[in-house]
Amino acid sequence: MFTAADFIPNPYTSTIENGNFEWSAPSNIALVKYWGKKDNQIPANPSVSFTLNNCKTITKLGFEKRENQNTFSFDLLFEGKPKEDFKPKIQKFLERVEVYLPFLKDYHFTIDTQNTFPHSSGIASSASGMAALAMNFMSLEKLLNPEMTDAYFYQKASFLARLGSGSACRSVKGKVVVWGNQANIEGSSDLFGVEFPYSIHDNFKNYQDTILLVDKGEKQVSSTVGHDLMHNHPYAERRFAQAHENLDHLISIFESGNLDEFIKVVESEALTLHAMMMTSMPYFILMKPNTLQIINAIWKFRNETQIPVCFTLDAGANVHVLYPENVTEKVLQFIQDELVVFCQNRQYICDKIGEGAIAL
């Protein structure tokens, strides 16, 4: 069993004065949802996600050796311009990971980051952003420790990303990624995401995700606050057990290609996530009227056409429309005809399953 201490490095064998790296890391969409966490970003239940392809963060990290080494030193640019309000989150991340990356105070960093999707479009950029940053820091550590294996590189990157944003650990490597201890999934861990280790039916290859932008405003309750509300939640224990059951069920679904069962698990998980919000104290609702309009329209369309299209939701109002590649034309026509009217400015983003982070 891995422990966090396994990611504290031995003294480095190499030195480097300056340089830069650039990585892209995608967002991901959970099928079994993570909601509720313990100390140090440990999930209260396991989750599994599809890695996305087009919605990603591209982060360039410049680094330069410096003399004064008792503080963190970094500039943060978003789309080329200084972004002061992002800095506290980065500062907190550096404080959390310093024990695992002891070189952090030796350098001044310039972090230049941008998203391929509109900022505050209601698509979580913390997962892609923290994953991209973790990949860059690991690239620097690999220069300081050239003997590092690829397996360790990706595992530690996922471990570090998790300390920035829990679900970021699922954005590092693989098409389908499991995070959290699950008895029936070999190698699964609370500390990092792992690629789903079993066979996946062709039905799920190149699965499509069209994201309907229902509400691009700031959420009235942040995910961090929402997670905390699971601590004294009346249904928490049953919910955590349900996540384990659904993840077990998905193992056989992925193998058999059973789309009907897939739809049941995925939609039930999305609605359960929002049910947890509605039954916490204080309670809150992140869905909007148009979210419900879209869900009802998808149910009606699926019922009438038998096309295996379904929805999932993150902790927000936007709807992810999931469907196999072979029905793309019909589903996109349906979205155009019936669903864009419920999107803010008629905006939606077409995405699909991707591979994870890429060095640029």
C-alpha positions as CSV (number, residue, x, y, z in Angstrom):
1,M,0.0,0.0,0.0
2,F,1.3,3.5,-0.9
3,T,1.4,6.1,1.8
4,A,2.0,9.9,1.3
5,A,5.5,9.4,2.7
6,D,6.4,7.4,-0.4
7,F,6.2,10.7,-2.4
8,I,8.8,12.5,-0.3
9,P,11.9,12.5,-2.4
10,N,15.5,11.5,-1.5
11,P,18.1,14.3,-2.0
12,Y,18.3,15.3,-5.6
13,T,21.3,14.1,-7.7
14,S,21.2,16.9,-10.3
15,T,20.9,20.7,-10.4
16,I,19.4,23.1,-12.9
17,E,19.5,26.9,-13.0
18,N,16.5,27.8,-15.2
19,G,14.2,26.6,-18.0
20,N,10.6,26.1,-18.8
21,F,8.0,23.5,-19.5
22,E,4.5,23.5,-21.0
23,W,1.7,21.0,-20.4
24,S,-2.0,20.7,-21.3
25,A,-4.3,18.8,-19.0
26,P,-8.0,18.1,-19.6
27,S,-11.1,18.5,-17.5
28,N,-12.9,15.3,-16.6
29,I,-16.5,14.3,-16.0
30,A,-17.3,11.9,-13.1
31,L,-19.7,9.0,-13.8
32,V,-19.7,8.0,-10.1
33,K,-19.4,11.2,-8.1
34,Y,-17.0,12.2,-5.4
35,W,-18.9,14.3,-2.8
36,G,-17.5,14.6,0.7
37,K,-13.9,14.4,1.8
38,K,-11.7,13.7,4.8
39,D,-8.6,15.6,5.8
40,N,-5.8,16.2,3.2
41,Q,-8.1,15.9,0.2
42,I,-8.9,12.2,0.9
43,P,-12.3,11.3,-0.8
44,A,-15.1,9.9,1.4
45,N,-16.0,7.6,-1.5
46,P,-14.4,6.3,-4.7
47,S,-15.2,7.9,-8.1
48,V,-14.7,7.1,-11.7
49,S,-14.6,9.6,-14.6
50,F,-14.2,10.0,-18.4
51,T,-11.2,12.1,-19.2
52,L,-12.2,14.8,-21.7
53,N,-10.3,15.9,-24.8
54,N,-11.1,19.4,-25.8
55,C,-11.8,21.2,-22.5
56,K,-8.3,21.7,-21.1
57,T,-5.9,24.0,-19.4
58,I,-2.6,24.9,-21.0
59,T,0.1,25.9,-18.5
60,K,3.6,27.1,-19.1
61,L,6.0,27.1,-16.2
62,G,9.2,29.2,-16.3
63,F,11.7,28.8,-13.5
64,E,14.8,30.5,-12.4
65,K,17.2,29.8,-9.4
66,R,17.2,32.5,-6.8
67,E,19.1,33.5,-3.7
68,N,16.5,34.3,-1.0
69,Q,14.9,31.0,-0.3
70,N,12.6,31.4,2.7
71,T,9.4,32.1,0.8
72,F,7.6,31.0,-2.3
73,S,8.1,33.3,-5.2
74,F,5.9,33.2,-8.3
75,D,4.1,35.4,-10.9
76,L,0.7,34.2,-12.1
77,L,-0.6,35.1,-15.6
78,F,-4.0,34.1,-16.9
79,E,-4.2,34.4,-20.7
80,G,-1.0,36.5,-20.6
81,K,-2.2,39.0,-18.0
82,P,-1.5,39.1,-14.3
83,K,-4.3,37.5,-12.3
84,E,-4.0,38.4,-8.6
85,D,-7.2,36.7,-7.5
86,F,-5.8,33.2,-8.5
87,K,-2.7,33.7,-6.4
88,P,-4.0,32.6,-3.0
89,K,-5.1,29.2,-4.4
90,I,-1.6,28.7,-5.9
91,Q,0.0,29.8,-2.6
92,K,-2.1,27.3,-0.7
93,F,-1.2,24.6,-3.1
94,L,2.5,25.3,-2.8
95,E,2.3,25.1,1.0
96,R,0.5,21.8,0.8
97,V,3.0,20.2,-1.6
98,E,6.3,21.6,-0.4
99,V,7.1,18.6,1.7
100,Y,6.9,16.5,-1.5
101,L,8.6,19.1,-3.8
102,P,11.4,20.5,-1.5
103,F,12.8,22.6,-4.4
104,L,9.9,24.9,-4.6
105,K,11.5,27.8,-2.6
106,D,14.8,27.5,-4.6
107,Y,13.2,29.1,-7.7
108,H,11.1,32.0,-8.9
109,F,8.3,30.6,-11.0
110,T,6.3,32.3,-13.8
111,I,3.0,30.4,-14.2
112,D,1.2,31.3,-17.5
113,T,-2.1,29.5,-17.9
114,Q,-5.0,29.6,-20.2
115,N,-8.2,27.5,-20.8
116,T,-9.5,26.3,-24.2
117,F,-13.0,26.8,-22.8
118,P,-14.5,30.2,-21.7
119,H,-13.5,31.1,-18.1
120,S,-16.4,31.0,-15.6
121,S,-18.4,29.1,-18.2
122,G,-19.4,26.9,-15.4
123,I,-16.9,24.2,-16.4
124,A,-14.6,23.3,-13.5
125,S,-11.2,24.6,-14.4
126,S,-9.6,23.6,-11.1
127,A,-9.2,20.0,-12.1
128,S,-7.5,20.8,-15.4
129,G,-5.6,23.7,-14.0
130,M,-4.1,21.9,-11.0
131,A,-3.3,18.8,-13.1
132,A,-1.4,20.9,-15.7
133,L,0.5,22.7,-12.9
134,A,1.4,19.3,-11.2
135,M,2.7,18.0,-14.5
136,N,5.0,21.0,-14.9
137,F,6.4,20.7,-11.4
138,M,7.0,17.0,-11.9
139,S,8.9,17.8,-15.1
140,L,11.2,19.9,-13.1
141,E,11.6,17.3,-10.4
142,K,12.5,14.7,-13.1
143,L,15.4,17.0,-14.2
144,L,16.6,17.1,-10.6
145,N,16.1,13.3,-10.3
146,P,16.8,11.8,-13.7
147,E,16.4,8.2,-12.5
148,M,12.7,8.7,-11.9
149,T,10.5,6.2,-13.7
150,D,7.5,7.1,-15.9
151,A,5.2,5.2,-13.6
152,Y,6.3,7.2,-10.6
153,F,6.2,10.4,-12.5
154,Y,2.5,10.1,-13.4
155,Q,1.5,8.6,-10.1
156,K,3.1,11.5,-8.1
157,A,1.7,14.0,-10.5
158,S,-1.8,12.7,-9.8
159,F,-1.0,12.7,-6.1
160,L,0.1,16.4,-6.2
161,A,-2.8,17.4,-8.4
162,R,-5.2,16.0,-5.8
163,L,-3.7,18.3,-3.2
164,G,-4.7,21.2,-5.3
165,S,-8.2,20.1,-6.3
166,G,-9.5,16.6,-5.5
167,S,-10.8,15.7,-8.9
168,A,-7.6,17.0,-10.6
169,C,-6.0,13.6,-9.9
170,R,-8.4,12.1,-12.5
171,S,-7.1,14.5,-15.2
172,V,-3.5,13.2,-15.4
173,K,-3.5,9.9,-17.3
174,G,-5.9,7.5,-18.9
175,K,-9.3,7.6,-20.6
176,V,-11.3,6.2,-17.7
177,V,-9.8,7.0,-14.3
178,V,-10.7,5.7,-10.8
179,W,-9.9,7.6,-7.7
180,G,-10.4,6.1,-4.2
181,N,-10.0,2.8,-2.6
182,Q,-12.3,0.2,-4.1
183,A,-11.9,-3.5,-3.1
184,N,-12.6,-4.9,-6.6
185,I,-10.3,-2.5,-8.5
186,E,-6.7,-3.4,-8.5
187,G,-4.3,-0.6,-7.5
188,S,-7.0,1.9,-6.6
189,S,-6.0,4.4,-4.0
190,D,-7.3,7.4,-2.1
191,L,-4.0,9.1,-2.8
192,F,-4.1,9.3,-6.6
193,G,-6.1,8.4,-9.7
194,V,-5.4,5.2,-11.6
195,E,-6.3,4.1,-15.1
196,F,-9.3,1.8,-15.1
197,P,-7.5,-1.6,-15.2
198,Y,-10.1,-3.8,-16.8
199,S,-11.5,-4.3,-20.3
200,I,-13.7,-1.6,-21.8
201,H,-16.2,-2.6,-24.5
202,D,-16.1,-0.9,-27.9
203,N,-19.4,0.8,-27.1
204,F,-17.5,3.2,-24.8
205,K,-14.6,3.9,-27.1
206,N,-14.5,7.5,-28.2
207,Y,-17.7,8.3,-26.1
208,Q,-19.0,11.8,-26.8
209,D,-19.8,14.5,-24.2
210,T,-21.6,17.6,-25.4
211,I,-21.6,20.2,-22.5
212,L,-24.7,22.5,-22.5
213,L,-23.8,25.8,-20.9
214,V,-27.0,26.5,-18.9
215,D,-25.5,29.0,-16.4
216,K,-22.1,30.6,-16.7
217,G,-22.4,32.6,-13.4
218,E,-20.5,31.9,-10.2
219,K,-22.1,29.1,-8.2
220,Q,-23.8,30.4,-5.0
221,V,-22.2,27.6,-3.0
222,S,-18.6,26.4,-3.8
223,S,-17.7,22.8,-4.1
224,T,-15.4,23.1,-1.1
225,V,-18.3,24.2,1.1
226,G,-20.6,21.5,-0.5
227,H,-18.1,18.8,0.4
228,D,-17.9,20.0,4.0
229,L,-21.6,19.8,4.3
230,M,-21.4,16.0,4.0
231,H,-19.8,15.7,7.4
232,N,-23.0,15.7,9.4
233,H,-25.3,14.8,6.5
234,P,-28.2,12.5,7.4
235,Y,-27.7,10.3,4.3
236,A,-23.9,10.4,4.0
237,E,-23.1,6.9,5.0
238,R,-25.7,5.4,2.7
239,R,-24.5,7.6,-0.1
240,F,-20.9,6.5,0.3
241,A,-22.0,2.8,0.2
242,Q,-24.0,3.5,-2.9
243,A,-20.9,4.9,-4.7
244,H,-19.0,1.7,-4.0
245,E,-22.0,-0.3,-5.3
246,N,-22.3,1.7,-8.5
247,L,-18.6,1.6,-9.2
248,D,-18.7,-2.2,-8.8
249,H,-21.7,-2.3,-11.2
250,L,-19.8,-0.2,-13.8
251,I,-16.9,-2.8,-13.9
252,S,-19.3,-5.3,-15.5
253,I,-21.1,-2.6,-17.6
254,F,-17.8,-1.5,-19.1
255,E,-17.0,-5.1,-20.0
256,S,-20.4,-6.0,-21.4
257,G,-21.1,-2.7,-23.2
258,N,-24.6,-2.6,-21.7
259,L,-25.7,1.0,-22.5
260,D,-29.1,0.7,-20.7
261,E,-27.4,-0.2,-17.4
262,F,-24.7,2.5,-18.0
263,I,-27.5,5.1,-18.4
264,K,-29.2,4.0,-15.2
265,V,-26.0,4.3,-13.1
266,V,-24.8,7.6,-14.6
267,E,-28.1,9.5,-14.4
268,S,-28.8,8.1,-10.9
269,E,-25.4,9.3,-9.7
270,A,-26.0,12.8,-11.1
271,L,-29.3,13.1,-9.4
272,T,-28.0,11.7,-6.1
273,L,-25.2,14.3,-6.1
274,H,-27.8,17.0,-6.3
275,A,-30.1,15.3,-3.8
276,M,-27.2,15.4,-1.3
277,M,-27.0,19.2,-1.8
278,M,-30.8,19.6,-1.4
279,T,-30.8,17.5,1.9
280,S,-27.7,19.0,3.6
281,M,-28.0,21.7,6.3
282,P,-27.9,24.4,5.1
283,Y,-29.5,23.1,1.9
284,F,-28.9,24.5,-1.5
285,I,-29.9,23.9,-5.2
286,L,-27.4,24.3,-8.0
287,M,-29.7,23.2,-10.8
288,K,-31.6,25.9,-12.7
289,P,-35.0,25.6,-14.3
290,N,-33.4,25.1,-17.7
291,T,-31.3,22.1,-16.3
292,L,-34.6,20.4,-15.6
293,Q,-36.1,21.3,-19.0
294,I,-33.0,19.6,-20.6
295,I,-33.2,16.5,-18.4
296,N,-36.9,16.0,-19.3
297,A,-36.3,16.6,-23.0
298,I,-33.5,14.0,-23.0
299,W,-35.8,11.5,-21.3
300,K,-38.5,12.1,-23.8
301,F,-36.1,11.9,-26.8
302,R,-34.6,8.6,-25.5
303,N,-38.0,7.1,-24.9
304,E,-39.2,8.0,-28.3
305,T,-36.1,7.1,-30.4
306,Q,-34.4,4.4,-28.2
307,I,-31.1,6.3,-28.9
308,P,-28.8,5.6,-25.9
309,V,-28.2,9.2,-24.9
310,C,-28.0,10.3,-21.2
311,F,-27.1,13.2,-19.0
312,T,-24.8,13.8,-16.1
313,L,-24.2,16.9,-13.9
314,D,-21.3,18.2,-12.0
315,A,-21.8,20.4,-8.9
316,G,-23.5,23.1,-11.1
317,A,-26.3,23.8,-13.5
318,N,-24.6,22.7,-16.8
319,V,-25.6,19.4,-18.4
320,H,-23.2,16.9,-19.9
321,V,-24.9,15.0,-22.6
322,L,-23.2,11.6,-23.0
323,Y,-23.6,9.2,-26.0
324,P,-21.7,6.7,-28.1
325,E,-19.9,7.9,-31.2
326,N,-22.2,6.0,-33.6
327,V,-25.3,8.2,-32.8
328,T,-23.4,11.5,-32.9
329,E,-25.3,13.0,-35.9
330,K,-28.7,12.3,-34.5
331,V,-27.9,13.5,-31.0
332,L,-26.3,16.8,-32.3
333,Q,-29.4,17.4,-34.4
334,F,-31.6,16.8,-31.3
335,I,-29.4,19.3,-29.3
336,Q,-29.7,21.9,-32.1
337,D,-33.4,21.4,-32.5
338,E,-34.5,21.1,-28.9
339,L,-31.8,21.9,-26.3
340,V,-29.8,24.9,-27.3
341,V,-32.8,27.1,-26.5
342,F,-32.1,26.2,-22.8
343,C,-28.4,27.2,-23.0
344,Q,-27.1,30.7,-22.1
345,N,-26.5,32.5,-25.4
346,R,-27.2,29.1,-27.1
347,Q,-23.7,28.0,-26.1
348,Y,-22.5,24.4,-25.9
349,I,-19.2,22.6,-26.2
350,C,-18.6,19.4,-28.1
351,D,-16.1,17.1,-26.4
352,K,-15.2,13.4,-26.2
353,I,-13.1,11.0,-24.3
354,G,-9.4,12.0,-24.2
355,E,-6.1,10.5,-22.9
356,G,-5.0,12.9,-20.2
357,A,-2.2,15.4,-19.8
358,I,0.2,16.1,-22.8
359,A,3.6,17.7,-22.8
360,L,3.7,20.5,-25.4
